[in-house]
Amino acid sequence: MTDADLLARHKAVLPSWLALYYDEPIEIVHAQDRRVIDSTGRTYLDFFAGILTNSMGYDVSAISDAVRKQLDTGILHTSTLYLIRSQVELAERIAKLSGIPDAKVFFTNSGTEANDTALMLATQYRRSNQVLAMRNSYHGRSFATVGITGNRGWSASSLSPVKVSYVHGGYRYRSPFRELSDTEYIDACVADLVDVLETGTSGDVACMIAEPIQGVGGFSSPPDGLFKAMKEVLDQYGILFISDEVQTGWGRTGEHYWGIQAHDVVPDAMTFAKGLGNGLAIGGLVARGDLVDCLTANSISTFGGNPVAMAGAAAVLDHIADHDLQANALARGNELLDGLRAAGNPLIGDVRGKGLMIGVELVEPGGMTPNPGAAARMMEETKARGLLIGKGGLHGNVLRIAPPMTLTAEEAAEGLGIIVDALAAIS
């Protein structure tokens, strides 16, 4: 069967809104380290890692062995109605790593579900359905998380179980405050937050949720320190602060283990997913114990905390620590950032990011007009040269570069060369 045949079957039985990359979508059938092979036998260097999920790369023996050991017990699932030793042990590790006092952990199956849980806990704790979110944000595809998405391209419905107000700050490149210094930018965004609270809410807001680096929004981020300044305002109102670490967690940003640590602030809750499982379905929330315990009704998670995912996730944390992958993400990321900034291509409007989470915003030469056509052509050009990258941003004009954290210096140079050559080809 050809990819064209599979694509036709895909279109016949799957939703029309289920996005596929490339004019001729590929099926990935094998992988090793940082390279994947499609059904035609073509090999690609992977610089998007399944949307930052295959954080350790592919076929990592330590992780595979941990999963096989659990499979050998014959137990793939028991549910949270029973004690799960590996769930308790992983929760203990994450609670300690979080830095949140008296933290407790709840495991889910995805980042969407984790953020949905955070919203439910915050609104219950504060007895309010009002939520603050960032412009250009994305937090998932559930009814509640779509309701707080500040990016029109991913906002499928105007209906929502919460009342959301959006504040400035997460996307600096096109912000009305972009020409300000870091300090002035932070001051302006905090003033906007206060104004929104005073004019657009009744004051008793449940929470503010923010990505330290906006993922779908094009790997954009504010100056370090913004969220510390914002939390000082939130604390005055008793408003909870939730950091969405679904894409920024586990050392990917290089400088810190959690993205929010760049802002020198401890949130009330953090959500996580993606890279923790290296391909296994896992998500969760770590938060103050009193916040987690605020529910008064019974609840369970059928698949959250299942033994197979717990075994794989524990092995991922070990692999990050044993191989100092946070430092590797910083080193390889700096090499890529330096090389992209030195490319001098007129299509490049902005190069940004931290560690192995890099965005390249493409514009019409000579200005700031978004150039989604160039981003679409770059997807095809890099694929033709054997490299897989991602695409996003409010206008669909940002290249998203996020290789596995195990990327080597040689692979970083190889991928950088392909991106620079592809940019030159479409200029």
C-alpha positions in Angstrom: 0.0 0.0 0.0 1.3 3.4 -0.9 1.2 6.6 1.2 -1.4 8.0 -1.2 -3.6 5.0 -0.6 -3.2 5.4 3.2 -4.0 9.1 2.9 -7.2 8.4 1.0 -8.3 6.0 3.8 -7.3 8.5 6.4 -9.5 11.2 4.8 -12.4 8.8 4.6 -12.6 7.8 8.2 -10.8 10.6 10.2 -11.8 14.2 10.8 -11.1 16.8 8.2 -9.7 19.0 10.9 -7.0 16.5 11.9 -4.0 18.2 10.5 -1.3 16.5 8.4 2.1 17.9 7.5 3.3 18.1 3.9 1.8 18.1 0.5 2.5 14.4 0.4 2.2 13.2 4.1 4.6 10.5 5.3 4.1 7.4 7.4 7.0 6.8 9.9 7.6 3.1 10.3 11.0 2.9 12.0 13.3 5.0 14.2 16.6 5.0 15.9 18.3 7.7 18.0 17.3 11.0 16.4 16.4 9.6 12.9 13.2 8.2 11.6 12.4 6.2 8.4 9.3 6.5 6.4 7.4 3.8 4.5 9.5 4.4 1.3 12.7 3.8 3.2 13.7 7.5 3.3 15.6 8.6 6.4 15.1 11.9 8.2 16.8 13.7 11.0 14.0 14.6 13.4 14.0 18.2 14.7 10.4 18.2 16.0 10.3 15.0 18.0 6.6 14.2 17.7 5.8 17.8 18.9 8.5 17.7 21.6 7.3 14.3 22.9 10.1 12.0 21.9 12.4 14.0 24.2 15.0 11.3 24.5 14.9 10.2 20.8 14.0 6.7 19.6 14.7 3.2 20.8 16.5 4.2 24.0 17.5 0.9 25.6 17.1 2.1 29.2 13.6 3.3 28.6 12.6 0.3 26.5 14.0 -2.1 29.1 12.0 -0.4 31.9 8.8 -0.8 29.8 9.5 -4.4 28.9 10.2 -5.2 32.6 6.7 -3.9 33.4 5.1 -5.8 30.5 6.7 -9.0 31.8 4.6 -8.8 34.9 1.6 -9.2 32.8 0.1 -5.9 34.2 -0.5 -3.2 31.7 -3.3 -1.6 33.8 -5.0 -1.7 37.2 -6.5 1.9 37.6 -6.1 4.3 40.5 -8.6 2.3 42.5 -5.6 0.2 43.6 -2.2 1.1 45.0 0.4 1.5 42.2 3.9 1.5 43.7 5.5 3.1 40.6 2.8 5.9 40.6 3.6 6.8 44.2 7.4 6.7 43.5 7.1 8.9 40.4 4.8 11.3 42.2 7.3 11.6 45.0 10.1 12.5 42.6 8.0 15.1 40.7 6.7 16.7 43.9 10.3 17.2 45.0 11.5 18.4 41.6 8.7 21.0 41.4 9.9 23.1 44.3 6.2 23.7 45.3 5.7 23.4 49.1 3.7 20.4 50.3 3.1 19.4 46.7 0.8 16.6 45.5 0.6 15.1 42.0 -2.3 13.8 39.9 -1.5 11.9 36.7 -3.5 12.1 33.5 -3.0 10.9 29.9 -2.1 14.2 28.1 -1.3 17.9 28.5 -4.9 18.8 27.5 -6.3 16.7 30.3 -3.7 18.0 32.8 -4.7 21.6 32.0 -8.3 20.8 32.2 -7.7 19.3 35.6 -5.9 22.5 36.7 -8.8 24.6 35.6 -11.3 22.4 37.5 -9.2 22.6 40.7 -8.6 26.3 40.5 -12.2 27.2 39.8 -13.4 24.9 42.6 -10.8 26.2 45.1 -11.6 29.9 44.4 -15.3 29.3 43.8 -15.1 31.4 40.6 -15.3 30.6 36.9 -13.1 33.6 35.9 -9.7 32.8 34.3 -6.8 34.9 33.0 -4.9 33.6 30.0 -2.2 35.0 27.7 -2.8 36.3 24.3 -1.4 33.9 21.6 -1.6 31.0 24.1 -2.6 27.3 23.5 -3.4 24.8 26.3 -5.2 21.9 24.6 -8.2 20.8 22.6 -10.8 20.0 25.3 -13.8 22.2 25.8 -12.3 24.0 28.7 -8.8 24.4 27.3 -10.0 25.6 23.9 -12.0 28.2 25.9 -8.7 29.7 27.2 -6.8 29.5 24.0 -5.7 32.9 22.9 -4.9 31.9 19.3 -7.7 32.2 16.8 -6.3 29.4 14.6 -6.8 26.9 17.3 -10.0 28.3 18.9 -12.7 26.0 17.6 -15.5 27.4 19.6 -16.6 30.6 21.3 -18.4 28.5 23.9 -16.7 27.8 27.2 -17.3 26.7 30.8 -15.1 29.5 32.0 -15.1 33.3 31.5 -11.7 34.2 30.2 -9.8 37.5 30.0 -6.6 37.8 28.0 -3.5 39.8 29.0 -0.4 40.9 27.2 3.1 39.6 27.5 3.7 36.2 26.0 4.4 37.2 22.4 6.8 40.1 22.3 7.7 40.3 18.6 4.3 41.7 17.6 3.4 43.2 20.9 2.4 46.9 21.0 5.2 47.1 23.7 7.9 45.5 21.6 10.1 48.6 21.4 10.3 48.9 25.1 13.3 47.7 27.2 12.9 44.5 29.2 12.1 46.4 32.4 9.6 48.8 30.6 8.0 45.8 28.8 7.4 44.0 32.1 6.0 47.2 33.7 3.6 47.7 30.7 2.4 44.1 30.8 1.8 44.2 34.6 -0.1 47.5 34.2 -2.2 45.8 31.6 -2.9 42.9 34.0 -4.0 45.3 36.7 -6.2 47.1 34.2 -7.8 43.9 33.0 -8.5 42.8 36.6 -10.0 46.2 37.5 -12.1 46.7 34.4 -12.9 43.2 32.9 -13.4 41.0 35.9 -15.3 41.1 39.2 -12.0 40.7 41.0 -12.5 37.2 42.4 -10.6 35.5 39.5 -9.7 31.8 39.9 -6.4 31.7 38.3 -4.0 32.8 35.6 -2.5 30.1 33.4 0.6 30.8 31.2 3.2 29.0 29.1 6.7 30.1 30.0 7.4 29.7 26.3 4.4 29.6 24.1 4.4 26.4 22.1 1.8 26.4 19.3 2.1 30.2 19.5 5.6 30.0 17.8 8.0 29.4 20.7 7.6 33.0 21.9 8.4 34.2 25.4 8.5 37.4 27.4 11.6 38.8 29.2 12.7 36.8 32.2 11.0 38.1 35.3 7.6 39.0 33.8 5.7 36.2 35.6 7.3 37.0 39.0 6.1 40.6 38.6 2.6 39.3 37.6 2.4 36.9 40.4 3.0 39.7 42.9 -0.2 41.3 41.6 -2.1 38.0 41.5 -1.1 37.3 45.2 -2.7 40.6 46.2 -6.0 39.3 44.8 -5.6 35.8 46.0 -5.5 34.5 42.4 -3.7 31.2 41.7 -0.9 31.0 39.2 -0.6 27.9 36.9 2.5 27.3 34.8 1.8 25.2 31.7 5.0 23.2 31.4 3.7 20.7 28.9 6.4 21.7 26.4 9.0 23.5 28.6 9.5 20.9 31.4 12.2 18.4 32.2 15.2 20.6 31.2 14.4 21.3 27.6 15.0 25.0 27.9 18.6 24.3 29.0 18.9 27.0 31.6 16.4 25.6 34.0 14.5 22.3 34.7 11.2 24.0 34.5 10.5 26.9 32.1 9.0 29.1 34.9 12.2 29.0 36.9 13.6 31.6 34.5 11.2 34.1 36.1 12.4 33.3 39.7 8.9 32.4 40.9 7.3 29.3 42.2 3.7 28.8 40.8 0.8 27.4 42.7 0.5 24.6 40.2 2.3 23.2 37.1 1.0 21.0 34.4 3.2 18.6 32.5 3.1 15.9 29.7 4.8 15.2 26.4 8.5 14.7 27.0 8.1 12.9 30.3 6.8 9.8 28.5 9.1 9.9 25.5 6.2 8.7 23.4 4.1 7.0 26.1 0.8 8.7 26.9 1.3 10.6 30.1 0.4 14.0 31.6 -0.3 15.4 35.0 -0.4 18.2 37.5 1.8 19.0 40.5 0.4 21.6 42.9 0.0 22.8 46.4 -1.6 20.0 48.5 -4.5 22.1 49.6 -5.3 23.0 46.0 -5.2 19.4 44.9 -7.3 18.3 47.8 -10.0 20.9 47.4 -12.4 18.6 45.5 -15.3 17.4 47.6 -16.6 14.7 45.2 -15.2 11.3 44.4 -12.9 11.1 41.4 -10.5 8.6 39.8 -8.3 8.3 36.7 -8.9 5.2 34.7 -5.6 5.3 32.8 -3.7 8.1 34.6 -0.8 6.6 36.5 -0.9 3.3 34.8 2.1 1.1 35.5 3.6 1.0 31.9 3.6 4.8 31.6 5.0 5.2 35.1 7.9 2.8 34.4 8.8 4.6 31.2 8.6 8.1 32.8 10.8 7.1 35.7 13.4 5.8 33.2 13.1 9.1 31.3 13.9 11.1 34.4 16.8 8.8 35.1 18.1 9.3 31.6 17.9 13.1 31.8 19.9 13.1 35.0 22.4 10.4 34.1 23.4 12.0 30.8 23.1 15.7 32.0 20.7 16.3 29.1 19.6 19.7 30.5 23.2 20.9 29.8 23.2 19.2 26.4 20.0 21.0 25.5 21.6 24.3 26.4 24.8 23.7 24.5 23.1 22.3 21.3 20.4 25.0 21.5 23.0 27.8 21.7 24.7 26.3 18.6 21.5 26.4 16.7 20.5 29.8 17.8 23.9 31.3 17.0 23.8 29.7 13.5 20.3 30.8 12.7 21.0 34.4 13.8 24.1 34.4 11.7 22.3 33.2 8.6 21.4 36.7 7.6 18.4 35.7 5.4 15.9 38.4 4.6 13.0 36.1 5.3 14.0 35.8 9.0 12.2 38.4 11.1 13.0 36.9 14.5 15.0 34.0 16.0 14.1 33.2 19.5 14.0 30.5 22.1 15.9 28.7 24.8 17.7 25.4 24.7 16.2 23.0 22.2 13.0 25.0 21.8 13.6 27.5 19.0 11.3 29.6 16.8 12.2 31.2 13.5 9.6 33.8 12.5 9.4 34.3 8.7 8.4 37.6 7.2 8.1 39.4 3.9 11.6 40.8 3.2 12.1 44.3 4.4 9.3 44.4 7.0 7.3 42.5 9.6 4.4 41.2 7.4 3.9 37.5 8.3 5.0 35.1 5.6 3.1 31.8 6.1 3.8 30.9 2.5 7.6 30.8 3.2 7.0 28.6 6.2 5.0 26.2 4.2 7.7 26.1 1.5 10.3 25.5 4.2 8.5 22.5 5.5 8.7 21.0 2.0 12.3 22.0 1.4 13.6 20.7 4.7 11.7 17.4 4.2 13.2 17.1 0.7 16.7 17.5 2.3 16.0 14.9 5.0 15.0 17.0 8.0 11.7 17.2 9.8 10.7 20.5 11.6 7.5 21.9 12.9 5.4 25.0 12.1 3.2 27.3 14.2 2.6 30.8 15.3 -0.5 33.0 15.3 -0.1 33.4 11.5 1.4 30.0 10.7 4.7 31.7 9.8 7.0 30.4 12.5 9.4 27.4 12.1 9.4 25.3 15.3 12.7 23.6 16.0 12.7 21.1 18.9 15.0 18.1 18.5 15.3 15.4 21.1 17.4 16.5 24.1 20.0 13.8 23.2 20.9 15.7 20.0 24.6 15.5 19.2 26.8 18.4 18.1 27.3 16.8 14.7 23.5 16.4 14.3 22.9 20.0 15.3 25.4 21.2 12.7 23.8 18.9 10.1 20.2 20.1 10.8 21.4 23.8 10.9 23.0 23.4 7.5 19.8 22.0 6.0 17.7 24.8 7.4 20.1 27.5 6.2 20.3 25.9 2.7 16.5 25.6 2.6 16.1 29.2 3.5 18.5 30.2 0.7 16.6 28.1 -1.8 13.2 29.8 -1.1 14.5 33.3 -0.8 
